[in-house]
């Protein structure tokens, strides 16, 4: 039965509904007990009751229009309630739920009075599909307003006729790019492509603008005539071909079928909305219960788990001081600034400071776009060679040379200058936190914040809990990490922590295979076949072979002397940074031989190569380096890029054993 049973209009819990003195109906979405609005079973049933009431009132001439608006401060609708996805056990369950919601959205679209979506904050996934079913869309220009279809990141594409309506409103090129990338659009961009019809400065202007749109019976004009041409043959076929080519450069269809299924849907049915709508449902339904989608939903749940490591509303650092303006320290300071903080950067070398500031400006230009935002960021990044800003900082991070004696001396001095409630952290990658803290009067104050390079791209930060670190300081460190839009993973102080510990055996095993005669390209192709973002030999070159050797020796992973890794390091061939390592590098790219191998052989080799990592993950869990198997999976996915569609290394091993 493809119909949603309406809730009792008098007993709404997630919506507030009223008709004002001008006969305008207001549906205010404010999901009970949740900080974010999402479309689940009860909210959808209640919306059905509201729509039924408006249908009756419109037939009787008692309402002039309907406005959908959020009661939350920072979001319209963040999408469907992912927690309910796994309740749909079969394709029939998925199809029933999808068709029922589509029918509700169709009723909204067919209402004889104007329907306006008033958008502030996140308008994503199913929330955007609902907004597109409305006749007119108004959004705020505020920076926290974002629109988009992130479904591809969950192994899906929009399934509530969002593919059709987005193409009708924004045109095929812009709509397909948005769906294929999962990128969230700023309001100005959304307005420029036609996804939104009107912008207002702030959310405080939304109600007035929406009221005016209803009274003036405004309706979206849809895509322009020339955008509509892209839906017709032969342009549609050419566009689909280019999309397949571009998508294949980023992901493999065997790993991530959803974007390719979306392109096929557009290629076959893009010229007819009537044919594309049922075809969308037919293509969407099997994706929902696929292994890829289930595992990517698991990855999403892992991100939420890591975010919850941070205490809510107890520690919000605004000023960060970084000691050490090398690549890592400079990039940490720059990223803090991108995230809205003030960062002072200390180093004995004026040249290092100048280089770090210049590199930061390039990051600001890439991330912040407007001159005003870039200029503001530059004022928040302070070159501080003498460390005068230590006293003002809410958090101090050390990122200097990996030398225990030098670090101990530094922290003994920093401790006396800092605010009593400020967090003190080291970005060490190989030294024990408790050893560094021995020189301090209050060693329980020191924690580790282990960033990964490049800082701006990699989402994980290991928050290191030393043997004497106070829990309060660790949790404050987690709050800082979430404040700079990254995921905190609490890790026990030990050699290699978690990520380097599990990654190193995998990389060294690849070196061993190469040394024993396995072709370089075959090793790296096998890793890509398994789903890793980069082959282990190429990754070694990117990290730096000297660093790989140092980590292997620190973790005591077997003899490194006289190995191929040792030979390359002794000859000064350190990888990408010197232009040669396992590969010769030209203009930042490795020069590979164009050679292909049997796909089944690559699949077997990929599974064999990943075993040292899986074994080390199990040992790390047994040693209680992190709190749980889920934390191991989260750390390895976000710290190494372990194939997300497999759900994490321990989850993958469990599935392998049971399957």
NUMIFI-752056 format. One record per residue (C-alpha): x, y, z; residue in three letters. Coordinates in steps of 0.02 Angstrom, whole numbers, plus 50000, padded with zeros to 5 digits. Layout:
XYZALA ...
END
This chain:
500005000050000UNK 500865015849940UNK 500015028650050UNK 500505037750209UNK 499195037150345UNK 499015055150408UNK 499275058950591UNK 497975067850697UNK 498085086350652UNK 497665090750832UNK 499065080050906UNK 500605085450810UNK 502275082750896UNK 503565086950761UNK 502625100750669UNK 501655116150722UNK 500215121050610UNK 499165136750606UNK 498205147850486UNK 498515166250519UNK 497365181350504UNK 497805183150318UNK 497265165150285UNK 499065159450258UNK 499435141850324UNK 501075139750417UNK 501885122650439UNK 503345124450560UNK 504495109150568UNK 505255107350742UNK 505605089050772UNK 505305084350953UNK 506865080051053UNK 508065082950908UNK 509305096850871UNK 509125093750683UNK 507565091450579UNK 507535075250478UNK 506145066650384UNK 505665050750473UNK 504055040850484UNK 503145051650612UNK 503625068550537UNK 503045062450366UNK 501385056350437UNK 501135073150520UNK 501555082350360UNK 500245071650272UNK 498965077650399UNK 499455095750367UNK 499325093450179UNK 497615085350195UNK 497025099950302UNK 497665112650175UNK 496865103050031UNK 495175104050117UNK 495395122350163UNK 495965126849987UNK 494435118349912UNK 493355129050026UNK 494315145149991UNK 494905146250172UNK 496795147250140UNK 497805157750018UNK 499405147650027UNK 500545136250128UNK 502285140550197UNK 503495126950255UNK 504785133750377UNK 505915126850513UNK 505765129950699UNK 507625125950722UNK 508925139750723UNK 510195131650608UNK 509305119650491UNK 507805117850378UNK 507855098950351UNK 509515089750355UNK 508835075150253UNK 507975058650286UNK 508155050250456UNK 509575038150419UNK 509205028850580UNK 507625021950499UNK 508465015650340UNK 508934998750412UNK 507124995650463UNK 506754992750278UNK 507324974650260UNK 506784971050081UNK 506664979849914UNK 504764979449935UNK 504914988850101UNK 506015001950017UNK 504855003949868UNK 503305005649977UNK 504115019250085UNK 504805028549935UNK 503185028249833UNK 502165033849983UNK 503285048950012UNK 503325053049826UNK 501415052949826UNK 501415065249971UNK 502645076849882UNK 501575075849725UNK 500065081449827UNK 501065096449888UNK 501565100749709UNK 499745099449652UNK 499015110649787UNK 497965124349704UNK 498685137849818UNK 500505143949821UNK 501705133149923UNK 503315141649981UNK 504845133650061UNK 505725145950177UNK 507485139150199UNK 508795143050330UNK 510265131850377UNK 510465114450305UNK 509255109550168UNK 509915092650113UNK 509375076350035UNK 507545072750067UNK 507355090350138UNK 507885097849972UNK 506765085649879UNK 505305092049984UNK 505805110149950UNK 505865106449762UNK 504085099949769UNK 503545117149831UNK 503095130549704UNK 504365143549763UNK 505955143049869UNK 506695157149974UNK 508355154950066UNK 509405165750180UNK 511115172050126UNK 511855167750295UNK 513435157250293UNK 512695142050378UNK 511365139750243UNK 511815125350128UNK 510845115749997UNK 511315099249919UNK 511075080749887UNK 512375071049991UNK 511545054249952UNK 513005048449844UNK 514055048150003UNK 512835035250071UNK 512875024449915UNK 511255031749846UNK 510555045749739UNK 508985056149771UNK 507505044249772UNK 505975055249803UNK 505945061849624UNK 507325073949670UNK 508295068949514UNK 506865074749404UNK 506395090449499UNK 508195096549519UNK 508475094649331UNK 506845103749295UNK 507315118149410UNK 509205119749387UNK 509535111249221UNK 510395094649187UNK 512215100249199UNK 512115109149368UNK 510895096849445UNK 511875081449392UNK 513525088849453UNK 512735092549622UNK 512035074849637UNK 513615066049576UNK 514795075349692UNK 513675076749845UNK 514335094449864UNK 513365106749971UNK 513005123449887UNK 513055140549965UNK 511435150449944UNK 512165162049813UNK 512675147349705UNK 510995138849729UNK 510125154849673UNK 511265156849522UNK 510845139549453UNK 508975141249489UNK 508835129249634UNK 508235143749741UNK 507105157749677UNK 507475171549803UNK 508735176049938UNK 508495186450096UNK 509895193050208UNK 509465183950370UNK 508245171250441UNK 507325185450526UNK 506735191150354UNK 506115174150298UNK 504345175150366UNK 503995192050288UNK 504725186850119UNK 503755170350119UNK 502125179250163UNK 502395191350019UNK 502755177049898UNK 501105168649944UNK 500095184649928UNK 500885188149758UNK 500635170049703UNK 502445168149650UNK 503005152449560UNK 504725146149508UNK 505115148549324UNK 506195132949311UNK 507705130249200UNK 507995141649051UNK 507675135548873UNK 509515132848836UNK 509735122448994UNK 508255111848940UNK 509145108148776UNK 510415097648871UNK 509045085048908UNK 508805081348724UNK 509795069748611UNK 511185070148557UNK 511775082648690UNK 511125071748831UNK 512135056648773UNK 513705067048755UNK 513465074448928UNK 513175057249005UNK 514755050648922UNK 515795064748995UNK 515025062049166UNK 515465043449163UNK 517245047449112UNK 517475060449249UNK 516655049749384UNK 517715034649337UNK 519285044949375UNK 518695046449556UNK 517825030149599UNK 517595012649529UNK 515845006949480UNK 516114990149567UNK 516424999549730UNK 515195013949713UNK 513775009549591UNK 512615024049637UNK 513395038149533UNK 513495026949379UNK 511685021449404UNK 511185039849412UNK 512105043749250UNK 511255028849166UNK 509565035049228UNK 509865052249153UNK 510565045048991UNK 509055033748962UNK 507625044249029UNK 508245062049050UNK 507185068948908UNK 505535064048992UNK 505065068149171UNK 503575056249159UNK 504695041549114UNK 506135046649228UNK 505105046849388UNK 504645028149394UNK 506375023749325UNK 507155033349470UNK 506215022449595UNK 506675006449503UNK 508535011149505UNK 508525018049683UNK 507685003449770UNK 509064990149751UNK 510405002649801UNK 509625005649972UNK 509934987950035UNK 511584985349945UNK 513154981150044UNK 513934997549988UNK 512485007950055UNK 512404998250218UNK 514265000450247UNK 514235018950204UNK 512805021350327UNK 513935012850454UNK 515315025250412UNK 514085039650438UNK 513645032450609UNK 515515031550650UNK 515695050150613UNK 514275053850734UNK 515115042850865UNK 516745052650851UNK 515865069450859UNK 515045063951021UNK 516755062051103UNK 516745080851128UNK 515785088351275UNK 514385099851222UNK 514505118551257UNK 515875117451389UNK 517455122451296UNK 517485133351141UNK 519235139351104UNK 519385155351003UNK 521265158451011UNK 522565145350967UNK 524455147050984UNK 525555135450881UNK 527415133350919UNK 528365128250763UNK 528045135750591UNK 528585120850489UNK 527395112750366UNK 526345104350500UNK 526305118650626UNK 525975131850494UNK 524585121650417UNK 523765118450586UNK 523745137050622UNK 523065141050449UNK 521675128150463UNK 521145135050633UNK 520985152050550UNK 519935144750407UNK 518775138150543UNK 518555155550616UNK 519835155550756UNK 521285167350789UNK 522965158550777UNK 524675165050829UNK 526175156050756UNK 527855155550845UNK 529545150850772UNK 531345156250794UNK 531535157750606UNK 530785173250526UNK 530985164450358UNK 529955149550418UNK 528595161150480UNK 528535170550315UNK 528425154250218UNK 527025147850330UNK 526025164050312UNK 526225163650122UNK 525645145650117UNK 524175150050229UNK 523625163850110UNK 523535151249969UNK 522415140250077UNK 521305155250119UNK 521105159249934UNK 520565141349897UNK 519385139650044UNK 518665156950079UNK 518425163749902UNK 517965181949936UNK 519265195649962UNK 518375201350120UNK 518465183950198UNK 520285181550145UNK 520805198450216UNK 519905194650379UNK 520795177850390UNK 522495186050364UNK 522165197550511UNK 521775182450621UNK 523425173850578UNK 524775181950685UNK 526645179350661UNK 527285178850840UNK 529155174850844UNK 529325178651029UNK 527775169351086UNK 526915184351164UNK 525185177551125UNK 525405161851229UNK 524605170751378UNK 523005174351279UNK 522805157151200UNK 521415144951244UNK 522455130851172UNK 524325129151137UNK 524985116151015UNK 526815111650997UNK 527385105950824UNK 529285106750832UNK 530655094050797UNK 530425076250865UNK 531725077851003UNK 531215073151180UNK 532435084651271UNK 531965099951167UNK 530105096551190UNK 530295094251378UNK 531195110851394UNK 529875119651289UNK 528395113051390UNK 529205117351556UNK 529265135351497UNK 527545135851414UNK 526685129151569UNK 527135144551672UNK 526505156951541UNK 524805149651496UNK 523075153251564UNK 522625140551699UNK 521155133651598UNK 522035133151429UNK 522395116451346UNK 524205111351316UNK 524545098951176UNK 525935091251075UNK 525825085650894UNK 527145072150919UNK 527005057150805UNK 528235045550892UNK 528605050951072UNK 527625045651225UNK 526555059351304UNK 527065054451480UNK 528905055751436UNK 528695073351367UNK 527675078451521UNK 529025073351647UNK 529765090951648UNK 528095098951692UNK 527455103851865UNK 525725097851813UNK 526025083351692UNK 524165078851692UNK 523855094351589UNK 524755088051432UNK 523845078851293UNK 524285074351115UNK 523425081150960UNK 524125070950816UNK 523665078750649UNK 523935070650480UNK 524695078550326UNK 523965087550229UNK 523035095450375UNK 521705103950268UNK 521175087650185UNK 521285073450310UNK 519805073050430UNK 520515063750581UNK 521485070050732UNK 522095057450860UNK 521835064551035UNK 523175055951138UNK 522805051351318UNK 524465049851409UNK 524625038651561UNK 524415053951672UNK 523335065051561UNK 521755071251647UNK 520125065851566UNK 519495083751569UNK 520965089551463UNK 520715075351339UNK 518865079851317UNK 519305098151294UNK 520515092551159UNK 519075083351075UNK 518015099251083UNK 519395108850996UNK 519515095550859UNK 517655096050823UNK 517765115050825UNK 518965114350678UNK 517785102550583UNK 518765086650610UNK 518445070050696UNK 519295066750865UNK 519875049050903UNK 520435046251082UNK 521995035051080UNK 523085028251220UNK 524875034551219UNK 525925021051135UNK 527175019750992UNK 526305024150828UNK 524655027550917UNK 523305019150809UNK 523435025150629UNK 525325023950605UNK 525345007550701UNK 524104998850585UNK 524675007250424UNK 526525003450439UNK 526444984250428UNK 525374985850271UNK 526594997850189UNK 528144987750238UNK 527354971750174UNK 527114980450006UNK 528954985350007UNK 529404967150043UNK 528344961149897UNK 529174973749782UNK 530884968449844UNK 530454950249806UNK 529994954249626UNK 528144958849626UNK 527914972749496UNK 527744990049572UNK 526214994349468UNK 525374977849511UNK 525564980949697UNK 524784998149687UNK 523424992849564UNK 522934978649683UNK 522704991049825UNK 521595001949714UNK 520614986449663UNK 520294982849847UNK 519685000649871UNK 521145009949948UNK 521315028149890UNK 523145025949842UNK 524355011549820UNK 525555008149966UNK 527145011649866UNK 526465028049800UNK 525875032349976UNK 527615028750044UNK 528335040949918UNK 527065054149967UNK 527385051950154UNK 529265051850129UNK 530335036150133UNK 531425043250273UNK 529865045250380UNK 529275027650336UNK 530955020650389UNK 530925030650552UNK 529175024350595UNK 529655006350555UNK 531155007550671UNK 530145016150807UNK 528815002450802UNK 530154988850789UNK 529324980950637UNK 530784969950590UNK 532474972950508UNK 532524988250396UNK 534414988050365UNK 534894982750188UNK 533074983150131UNK 532514992149973UNK 531805005750085UNK 533475007750172UNK 534415008150006UNK 533305021849935UNK 533475032550092UNK 535375030750094UNK 535415036449912UNK 534385051949953UNK 532875045549856UNK 531545050149984UNK 530015050049872UNK 528975064349805UNK 529915077949899UNK 531565073449814UNK 530815068649646UNK 531205050149659UNK 530815035649773UNK 529905019949720UNK 529305030849576UNK 530075045149479UNK 529005060549509UNK 528665073749377UNK 527655089449416UNK 526945081349572UNK 526395065449482UNK 527205048049485UNK 527785041449316UNK 527015024149298UNK 527225010849166UNK 525625008049068UNK 525334989749107UNK 523764979749149UNK 523514963949251UNK 522174950749270UNK 520734957849373UNK 520484941949476UNK 522344941249513UNK 522304959549570UNK 520804955949682UNK 521694941249763UNK 523294951149787UNK 522334965849861UNK 521524954649991UNK 523204946950034UNK 524054963850049UNK 522774970850170UNK 522974956550296UNK 524454964050392UNK 523384979450425UNK 521894968950482UNK 523004958650597UNK 523734974350675UNK 521984981650698UNK 521514966150799UNK 523084967650905UNK 522764986250935UNK 520994982250994UNK 521654968551109UNK 522904981051180UNK 521474993451210UNK 522325007151110UNK 520575013951077UNK 518905010851161UNK 518084998451042UNK 518114989650873UNK 517045003850805UNK 518385016250858UNK 519705005850768UNK 518645005850611UNK 518325024550622UNK 520155028650650UNK 520775018050506UNK 519435024250384UNK 519705042650421UNK 521565041450456UNK 522135030350312UNK 520695031150187UNK 520315012550211UNK 518955008250083UNK 517395016450160UNK 516205005350061UNK 516884990450159UNK 516344998150326UNK 518034997650414UNK 519434984750432UNK 518734974950580UNK 516964975650508UNK 517664969350342UNK 518604955050427UNK 517034950050522UNK 516014950150362UNK 517384940150275UNK 517344926950411UNK 515434925750414UNK 515214926850225UNK 
END
